[in-house]
Amino acid sequence: MEKLQVKFRLFNTLLWSMQTLLAVTFLWAGYVKFFTPAEQLAFMWPWTTGKPVLVIVAAIADMLAGIGILAPRLLGLWPVLTLYACYGIMLLMFAAIVFHVSRGEVSNLWINFAIILMAVLIIFILANPINRK
């Protein structure tokens, strides 16, 4: 039984760490997209030039992802929403990959793939019977 508790603690620590990292990343990205002047934003991310509506949509999606990945389990309200947030994050990252590939911006796709991998790992850990109560 003690071995099972250690495994549960390890999974739980890993899960919270990944969720927090993703939440901070998405909340930061949303904040930057909302509050950085367009000229500075275009310097950071060239795709934002001349696309103010896309920037706002991306900022809203990032903020929702940041809140959705952490808040349900943190507050204990409908923790299954964390799974749905992971699916949404994966969909958002696949859309970002398609968008950046279509623009020839493939040098930084590793971040999109890393986020997809983290979302898959969160889904795996949440779906693991050891992590259920």
VEXSE-313581 format. One line per field, with one value per residue: x, y, z of N, C-alpha, C in turn. Coordinates in steps of 0.2 Angstrom, whole numbers. Example, Ala and Ser with C-alpha at 12.3 -4.5 7.8 and 13.67 -1.06 7.14 Angstrom:
<sites>
n_u	(66_64)
n_v	(-28_-11)
n_w	(39_35)
ca_u	(62_68)
ca_v	(-22_-5)
ca_w	(39_36)
c_u	(66_64)
c_v	(-16_0)
c_w	(39_39)
</sites>
This chain:
<sites>
n_u	(4_10_19_10_5_16_18_6_8_19_13_4_11_18_8_2_13_15_2_2_14_9_-2_3_11_1_-7_2_5_-7_-9_1_-2_-14_-10_2_9_5_16_27_23_22_36_40_32_30_19_8_7_-4_-15_-26_-38_-36_-26_-33_-42_-33_-27_-38_-41_-29_-30_-41_-37_-26_-33_-43_-35_-30_-39_-52_-48_-41_-50_-59_-71_-80_-69_-66_-66_-54_-48_-55_-50_-37_-39_-43_-32_-23_-30_-29_-15_-12_-19_-11_1_-2_-5_7_16_10_14_27_35_43_53_51_42_44_40_26_24_30_20_9_13_14_1_-5_2_-4_-17_-15_-11_-22_-31_-27_-30_-24_-23_-36_-49)
n_v	(-6_6_9_12_24_32_32_38_51_55_56_65_77_79_81_93_101_102_107_120_126_126_134_146_149_151_161_171_173_177_189_197_198_205_217_223_235_236_238_233_221_215_215_205_194_191_187_194_206_218_210_213_207_193_193_197_186_176_180_179_165_160_165_158_145_145_148_137_126_125_130_122_109_115_123_112_111_103_94_87_96_100_90_93_106_102_95_106_114_106_106_120_122_113_120_132_127_123_136_143_135_137_150_149_149_139_137_139_129_120_123_123_109_104_109_102_89_90_92_80_71_76_72_58_56_60_52_40_26_26_39_42_46)
n_w	(0_4_-7_-17_-13_-13_-27_-31_-25_-32_-45_-43_-39_-51_-60_-54_-56_-70_-74_-68_-74_-87_-86_-81_-92_-102_-97_-96_-110_-115_-107_-112_-126_-125_-118_-123_-134_-151_-160_-153_-150_-163_-166_-157_-161_-177_-184_-179_-185_-192_-189_-179_-174_-174_-165_-153_-152_-151_-138_-130_-131_-125_-112_-108_-109_-99_-87_-88_-87_-74_-64_-62_-55_-45_-38_-35_-42_-54_-59_-71_-81_-82_-90_-102_-105_-108_-120_-127_-127_-134_-147_-150_-151_-161_-171_-171_-175_-189_-194_-192_-200_-212_-214_-215_-204_-196_-187_-173_-169_-160_-147_-148_-150_-138_-129_-133_-129_-115_-112_-116_-107_-95_-97_-98_-85_-77_-81_-76_-66_-53_-49_-47_-35)
ca_u	(0_14_21_4_4_22_16_1_11_23_9_0_16_20_2_1_18_14_-3_5_18_5_-7_7_13_-4_-9_7_4_-13_-8_6_-6_-19_-8_8_7_5_23_31_20_25_43_41_29_29_12_3_7_-10_-20_-28_-43_-33_-22_-37_-45_-28_-27_-44_-40_-24_-32_-46_-33_-23_-38_-46_-30_-29_-45_-56_-45_-39_-56_-63_-77_-80_-62_-66_-65_-46_-47_-58_-45_-31_-41_-44_-25_-20_-33_-26_-8_-12_-21_-5_6_-4_-4_14_19_8_18_35_38_44_59_49_37_45_36_19_24_31_14_5_16_12_-7_-6_4_-9_-23_-13_-10_-28_-35_-24_-34_-20_-24_-43_-51)
ca_v	(0_12_10_15_30_35_33_43_57_57_58_71_82_80_84_100_105_103_111_126_128_128_140_152_151_153_167_176_174_181_195_200_199_210_224_225_239_232_238_229_214_213_214_199_189_194_185_199_212_219_206_214_203_187_194_197_180_172_181_176_158_159_166_153_139_146_147_131_120_125_132_116_105_119_124_106_111_99_93_84_102_100_86_97_111_99_94_113_117_103_109_127_121_110_126_136_123_124_143_144_131_140_156_147_150_133_137_139_125_115_125_120_102_103_110_96_83_91_91_73_68_78_68_52_55_61_46_34_24_27_46_44_45)
ca_w	(0_4_-14_-21_-10_-16_-34_-31_-23_-38_-51_-41_-39_-58_-63_-52_-59_-77_-74_-66_-79_-93_-84_-81_-99_-106_-94_-98_-117_-116_-105_-117_-132_-123_-116_-127_-140_-158_-163_-149_-152_-170_-165_-154_-165_-183_-186_-176_-189_-196_-188_-172_-172_-173_-158_-148_-152_-148_-131_-126_-130_-121_-105_-106_-108_-93_-82_-88_-85_-67_-59_-60_-50_-39_-34_-34_-46_-60_-61_-77_-85_-84_-96_-108_-106_-111_-127_-131_-128_-140_-153_-151_-153_-168_-176_-171_-180_-196_-195_-193_-206_-218_-215_-216_-197_-193_-182_-166_-168_-154_-141_-149_-149_-131_-125_-134_-126_-109_-112_-117_-101_-90_-99_-96_-77_-74_-83_-73_-60_-47_-48_-45_-28)
c_u	(4_17_16_4_10_20_11_3_15_19_6_5_17_14_1_7_17_8_-1_9_14_1_-3_9_7_-7_-4_6_-2_-13_-4_2_-11_-16_-1_6_9_12_27_29_23_32_44_38_26_22_7_2_0_-15_-23_-34_-41_-29_-27_-40_-39_-27_-32_-43_-34_-26_-37_-42_-29_-27_-41_-41_-29_-35_-50_-54_-43_-45_-61_-70_-77_-73_-61_-65_-58_-45_-49_-53_-39_-33_-41_-37_-22_-23_-30_-19_-8_-14_-15_0_4_-3_3_18_16_11_25_38_39_49_57_43_38_41_29_19_26_24_9_7_14_5_-8_-4_-1_-15_-21_-14_-17_-33_-33_-28_-31_-22_-32_-44_-56)
c_v	(6_14_13_22_35_37_38_50_60_59_64_77_84_83_91_104_107_108_119_129_130_134_146_154_154_160_173_178_178_188_200_202_205_217_226_229_235_232_234_222_211_212_207_193_192_193_190_205_213_214_207_209_196_187_194_190_175_173_179_168_156_160_160_146_139_145_140_125_119_125_126_112_109_121_118_107_108_98_90_90_102_96_90_103_108_98_101_115_113_105_116_126_118_116_131_133_124_131_145_141_135_147_155_148_144_132_136_134_120_117_122_112_100_104_104_90_84_90_84_69_70_73_61_51_56_55_39_32_25_34_47_42_40)
c_w	(0_-3_-18_-19_-13_-23_-35_-30_-29_-44_-49_-41_-47_-61_-61_-55_-66_-78_-73_-71_-85_-92_-84_-88_-103_-104_-96_-106_-118_-113_-110_-123_-131_-122_-119_-133_-146_-161_-159_-150_-158_-170_-162_-158_-171_-186_-184_-180_-193_-195_-181_-170_-170_-166_-153_-147_-148_-140_-127_-125_-126_-114_-103_-105_-101_-87_-82_-86_-78_-62_-57_-54_-44_-35_-32_-37_-53_-63_-68_-83_-87_-90_-103_-110_-110_-118_-131_-132_-134_-146_-155_-153_-160_-173_-176_-176_-187_-198_-197_-198_-212_-220_-216_-209_-193_-187_-175_-165_-162_-148_-142_-147_-141_-127_-126_-130_-118_-108_-112_-110_-95_-91_-96_-88_-74_-76_-80_-67_-54_-45_-46_-38_-28)
</sites>
